[in-house]
Amino acid sequence: MMSFLLFLSLVTLGQAVASTRPHIVLIIADDLGWNDVGFHGSNQIPTPNIDALAWSGLVLQNYYVTPICTPSRAALMTGKYPIHTGMQHSVIYGNEPRGLPLTEKLLPQYLKELGYSTHLVGKWHLGSYKRDYLPLNRGFDTHLGFWTGRIDLYDHTSFEYGSWGFDFRRGFQVAHDLFGVYATDIYTDEAVKLIRAHNESSPMFLVVGHSAVHSGNPSEFLRAPDAVVANFSHVQDLQRRKFAAMLSKLDESVGKVVAALQHRGLLENSIVMFTTDNGGAAAGFNNNAASNYPLKGVKNTLWEGGVRGAGVLWSPLLSKKSRVARQRMHIVDWLPTLLAAAGSNESDDDIDGVNQWESLSEDLPSLRTSLVHNIDDIYGSASITIGKWKLHKGTNYNGAWDNWYGPDGREGSYNVQLVRTGDAGQAVEKLGLLPSDEDILALREEATLKCNKEIQPIPCHPLKEPCLFNIEEDPCEMRNLAGIEPVILTDMLNELDQVNQTVTPPNNVPGDPRGDPKYWGRIYTNFGDYEPAYFYS
């Protein structure tokens, strides 16, 4: 009898601990640029809901991601640099027989051990050729969304190098009934439904992986409801106007998710993280229209515009809120940081991420002194930051995207009232967390990055020789100091060589013809689970 009572007591204690753990909501924008959000100084595209989280939480001013989608999502889920999981080169394609290695333990798997219910809404892009690589077998209880890298936001098809097919699922089942429904609205509705139905006896882990603002298919790369596009008639460039509408819908989604948390009484015990997966696809790169102004480069380059991410951390559990957080942070840090915030004592020396929860919450110095932006021997590019120094060795696209791209978006004015009246603003205001208008404008000025006008530019030609920048004084990477600081350059090259000794070779493989959707009723599927004889019969 005593053993049974002890068992019941332990179960009850476990349930009590689980119910007090914070709910964790990760909202991931796809290909969002540094300068596309209002909290970094742009007035062109209002993002009042995202901004409300920024002003009442932390603007992550020195936050880094990887230069492209699959590597960033792999880093987020594993806490490891992509160079240590074989995911450092390019992305996974729908007909490619590979995925994030099954030997890796992912963030939702850690959280399930802590009693979390786990949900993924939207994009996966970490492997889909076999069921074992899909979300429901990697720690998520539910998934509604797509498996590949991009879809048309209305018909949910993906076009990849001559292959075209439908890609939208509930778990493993094709969601034909959602054809024609705008993807951002689907994600919003599903996230809100999950929040409303959540059993409060357990904490919730919810990832909302948006399609926006990634470009879609060649028929029309950027798509949003016509009425929303019409709201941006002041934006002259048509592609940028469509981009603005896509971002506006994403911002609306953020507001509705935050409002749903507040209505359920979950917000006061929640952590909400907003991040881009990589730098913006600017100036027509990938047929898109993002802005990384005033940073150099675009998505899939190692310049600041490709790897310095727009990010926000929001939670009432943060001790020092409503500030521009200058702690250096990398996307690999989220796994140990969120586990620590969830009360986990588990430590894993095998990961690259560091627990930044106390540093961010208490405004203490960052535990991160160095960053590996990437090492890609296929592209012939590498970049690391140590202290205030950043090294570039080689570059991507033969240097074609090694420039600065706008628009700057500084024309016009910032409407604080939109922040206050938005869904997120109203929700956080009910918790008494939204600062005064004056404080908001002061925070915005602080978070608006400016190039150092006193710097005398020195050109960088990374295809000819390595380049070196003082990234603290020169975040716009205008003055190449390689010829002025030869000792530091040598030290940085030696450090890069040391890191290179730890690299796992890229696990990219050629596409498999069995993966072409034309063989599967024009649907991207887990083709690796079927024998070739069945396929060719």
N, C-alpha and C positions, 0 to 999 in steps of 0.2 A: 504493500500500500504506500509506504513511504517513498519507494522508488517512483511509483506512478505520480505521486504528488510533486516530487522533485522534477519529474519530466514536465508536468503541466506548468510548474513555476518557470522553468527554463523557456518553454514555448511562449508563455505570456510575456516574459522579459524580452525575449527576442522580438516579439511582435511590437512591444512598446518602443524598443530601440529603433526598429525599422520605421515605425510610423513617425518618429521625430527626425529622421534623416531628411535633408532638404530635397525638394523636388528639383530636378535638373532639366532645363530646356535649352537645347543647342539649336540655334537658327543659323543655317549656312546659306549665304548668298553665293551665286555662281558667277565668277568673272567680274565682280564688282570692283570698281577702281577706287583708289585713295580719295579722289576728289569728287566722287559721285554722291557723297552724303553731306547733308547740311552741317553736321558737327565738325567737319574739317574745313568749312569756310565757303562752300559753294552755295550760291543762291539760286542756281538755275533749276534744280529739281528738288522741291521740298520733300524732306524725309522726316516729318514731325514725330512719328511713332518711334523710329529708331533713335532719333535725337532725344526724345523724352527719357529713354533708357540711358543714353550717354550722360545727360545732365544730372540725372539722379543716381547714377552709378559711376563707372570709371570709363573714361576714354582711354583706350590702350594706344598711346602715342608711339611707343617703340615696340610694336608687335609685328612679328614676322611669320610668314607662311611659306610654303614652297611655291615654285613658279607655275605649277599647273595642277590640274584637278586630282587625278588618281594618286599622285604622290602626297598631296596635302591630306586627302581623306585617309590614306594609309598612316600618315604621321599622327593624325588626330586620334585614330582608333587604336594605335599600338604604342604611342609614346616613343617611337623610334624614328630616327632620320630615315628617309627612303633609301639612302645608300646602305643601310643595314638590314633592309628587307628585300632588296632586289627590285624596288619599285621606283627607282630614280629617273628612269628614262621614259618620257612621253606618257601616254595613257593606255588603258586597256580598251581594246576594240571588241565589238559584239561577237566577232567570229574568231577571237583570239583565245586559244585554249590555255589560259592561265588565270591566276587570281592572286590576291594577297595570301601569302603562304598559310596553310592551315596550321602550321606550327605556332603561329602568332596568337596570343590571347588578346582579345579586343576589349575595349572599354565597356560595352554592354555586358560582356561575360563577367568582368570584375563586379559590375554593379548588381547583376543578378545574384551573386553570392552574398551581397549585402541586403537582399530582400527587395530590390527594385523590380517593378514592372517596366518593361523596356519596349519602346516603339520607334520605328523609323517611318517617316512620311517623306516621300519624294525620292531623291536621287541616291543610288548606291555606288556604282562604278568601281567596285573593288573585286570584280570577277563574277561571271555568271554562266560559264560553260558547263558547270556541274552544280548540282543542288548543294553539295557540301560547302561551296563558296558563297552561297546566297544568304541574305540577312537572317532568315529564320533558323539557319544553322550556324550563325556566328554571334548569337547572343540576343537577338531581338525576338520578342514575343509576337509582334505584328509588323507587317510592312504593307503599305499602299504606295505605289510609285513605280519607278522604272529602274532598269538594271544597267543600261549602257551610259554613254557620256552626255548625250543631249537628245532632246525630242522637240518636235513641233508642239507648241503650247496648246494647240487646239486638237489636232488629229492624233497626237502622241506617237507619231512615227519618227524613225531615225534614219538618216541617210549617211552611210559611211563608206567612202571609197567604192562607190558603185553598188553597194548593198543597201536595200531599203526594206524596212519592215516595222510593224507595230510593236511597241514596247511599253506596256502599262499593266501592272499586276496588283492583285490582292493576294499577298502571300505568293503562292506558286501559280495561282489561277489568273488567266488573262481577263482584264477588266474591260470587256467590249462595251459595257453599258455606259462607260464614261467618255466614250469617243465624242469629240466635239465640245466637251466642257473645258473651259480655260484651266490649265494645269494649276496655276497659282491659287485659284478658287477651290480646286479639289483639295490641295494641301491644307488650305486654311480650314475648310469644313471638316476634314478628317482630324486635324489637330484639336480643333474645338470640341469635336465629338468625343475624342479620347479623354480630354480634360474633364468634360462633363460627366463621363461614365466612370471616371477613375475611382477605385476603391481606396479610401483614405487609410486603410489599415496598412498599406505599403506605400513607400515613396515611388515617385514616377520619374523615369528617364525618357525624355521625348526629344528626338532629333527631327527637325524639319529641314530637309535638304531641298532647297528651291531649285527650280529650273532657271528662273530669272537670275541674272540678266544675260545668260548664255545665249548665243545665236542658235537658230534652229536649222531648218532645211533650206536648200537653194531657192525653192519656190517663193519664200518670203522669210528672210533670216530673222527678223525681229517682229514679233506680233503681240498686240494687246488690243483690248476692246476699242472700237472706233471712238466711242464717247470719251474714253480716257485719253486717247491720243489727241483728241480735239482740245483737251484742256491745256495742251502745251503748244498752242499756235505761235507763241512768242519764240519758240526754238526754231530757227530757220532751217537747219539741216534735218531732212526727213528721217534719216536713220537715228539721229540723236533724239528726235522727237518721239519716235517709237520706243527707243531705249528708255526715255524718261517715263513713258506710260507703263512700261514693264516694271520699272523700279517703283513707281507710285503704287502699283498693285502689290508688290512685295512689301512695301512699307505698310500698306493697309492691312496685310496679313499679319505682320508683327503686332500691330495694334489690337487686332481681334484675338490673337493668341494670349497676349498679356491681359486683355480685358476678361477673357474666359477664366484665366487663373485667378483673377481678383474676384469674379463673381462666385467661384467655387470656394473661396476662402483659402486658396492654396498659395497666393502670391507672397504673403508675408513669410512663408517658409520655402521660398524658391530661389534658385540661382538661374538667371537667364544670361546666356552667352550668345552674342551676335558676332559673326565673322564672315569675311569673304574666304573663299578657298585659295585664291591666288590674286595677283594684281589684275587690273582691268585690261580687257582686250580693246585697246584704244586705236583711233585713227584708221579704222577699217581692218585692223588685224582680226582674223576669223570673221570677217564681215560684220564687225560689231562697232560700237560707238561709245565706249567707256572713256573716262578721263582719269589719268593718274597725276595730273598737274599738282605741284610743279616737279614731281619726281621724274626721273629718267627711265625710259624703257616701257615695256608692255608685258602682258602675260607671256609666260614661257621664256622670259629672259631673266638674268640674274641681277639686273639693275634694281634699284630700290622700287621702281614702279612695278616690277614683276613680283617682288617678294615682301614688300612692306605692306601689311594688310590693314584694311579698315576693320576695327574690332571694338567691341564694347563688352564689359562685364558688369552685370547688374545684380544686386541682391541686398535685401535689408540686413543680411548677415555680415556684410562688409562693415568694418569699424569706421573707416574713413572714406566717406562717399563724396559724390559731387566734386570730382576733381579730374584733372588731366594726369593720368598715371604714366610716369616716365620710366617705370621699371622695364627693362628689356625682357621680352618674352617671345617664345617661339611656339608654334602650334603643337610641337611634341610635348610641351609642358602641360597641356590641358589634362591629359590622363592622370598623372600624379596629383595635379592641383585639385581636380574635381574629386578624386578618390579621397584626398585629405579632407576636403570640405564635407564629404559624405561620412566622415568619421572612420575611415579605414586606416588601420595601422600597417597595412601591407606595404612592403617596400620591395622594389625589383631593381637590382643593380644592373640588370641587363638592358635597361631602357636608357634613352638619351634625355628624356624629359626630366625636369626638376620641379618639385613641389613649390609653387609660387603663391599659395593661398595666403600665408601669413604676410609675405612681402607686399602683396596687393592690398590685403585687407587693412593692414596696419601702416601702410606707406613706409615700408622699410626697404633698404637697398635690395635690388634684384639678386637672386642667387645665380643668375646666368651672366657670365662674362664673355662667352663666345658663342658663335652661331656657325653652323655649316649650312650655307644656302643651298648648295648641291654640288655634286661631282658627277659629271656625265661624260664618260669617255667616248660615247657614241657621237654626241654633239661636239665633243672637244671643248667643254667649258667647265669651269669650277669657280666657286666663290666662297670665301669665309670672312667672318668678322670676328676680331679679337680686340676687346677693349674698344678704343675709338677708331681702330684701323680696319678697313675693308679691302680685301684683295680680289681682283678679277684676273682670271687666267683663261684666255679664250672667250668666245661668246657664241651665241646661237644665231641661226639664219644668216651666217656670213656677215653679220653686223648690220643687216638691213633694218633692224628695229632698235638700233642703239641711238635713240634720240629722245627729245622731250615732246610730249603731246598734250594738247588741251582738249576741250576748252577750259579756260580758267574758272568760268562760272561766277566771277566776282561781281558782275553787273547786277543791279537791283538791290533789294534789301532783304533782311531776314525777319520772318514773321514769327515772333515768339508765341503769339496767340494760337497759331496752328498747333504748336507743341502742347499748349495747355488744354486745348479743346479736342485733341485727338484721343483715340481710345486708350492708348498707352499712357498719355499724359494724365488723363482723368483717373486711370487705375492707380498710378503711382502717387498721384496727389491725394487719393483717399488714404494712403499710408503716410501722408505728410512728408514725402520725400522730394518733391519737385522744388528746386530753389527759386529765388526771386528772379524777375526778368533781368535785373542788373547783373546778378551772378551768372545767369545763363549766358549773357552777352560777353561777360569777362572770360568765362570758360571757353567760349567759342573763339575768341580772339587768341587765347593761349593754344588752342588745338589747331589753329590755322597755320600750317607749315609754310615758311617763306625761305626762298633761297638767300644765301648770304651775298648781298650785293657788293660787299667789300672784297670778295674773293676774285683774284685774277685767274681766269680760266687757263688751264693747261690741257691740251687735247689728250685723249686716251685712244690707243689703237690696239685693243686686246688681241687681235689676230696676229699682230706682229710681236708684241711683248706684254708682259703682265702690267697691270695698272694698280695703283694704290691710292686710297682716299681716306682722309680724316672724316669719317661719316658723321661725327658729332658736329663739327664746324661746317661741313659741306654735305648735307643730306641730298643735295641735288646732283652730286657727283660731277662737278664741273672742273675741279682742279686735280689733275693726276700728279701725285707726289712721288711717283716711282723713281724719277731721276733726282729728286731732292733728298729723299730718305732711303738711301740704298741699304743701310743696315736693317732698318725695319722691314723693307721689302724682302731681304734675304731671310729674316726671321719668319715672316709670314709664309714664304714659299716653303720653308722647312716644316712649319706647322701643317701646311696643306699636305705635304708629303707624308707626315705622320698619320694624319687622318686617312689618307688614301690607302694606308696599309690595312685599315679596318673594313674597307669597302667590300660588300657582297656584290658579285657581278649582277648586272641587270637580268631579270628573268623574262624579258620580252621574247616572244616566239612568233613565227609567221602565222598569219591567219589560216584557219582550217576551212576548206570549202564546205564542210558539213555545217558550218555556222551560218551560211548564207540564208537569210529568212525566206528566200524563194522556195526552199525545200521544205519549209514548215508552215505553209499557209500564210506567208508574208509576216511571220512573227519571229522576233528574236527569242531564242529559247536556250535551255541548258542542253545543247546538242551533245555534249560529251558523255551524257548518261545513256546514250543509245549506241548500240553496236553498229559499226559500218555496214554490215550486211543488211541490217534493217533499214539503214539510211538509203542505201543504193538500190534496194529492191523496188 
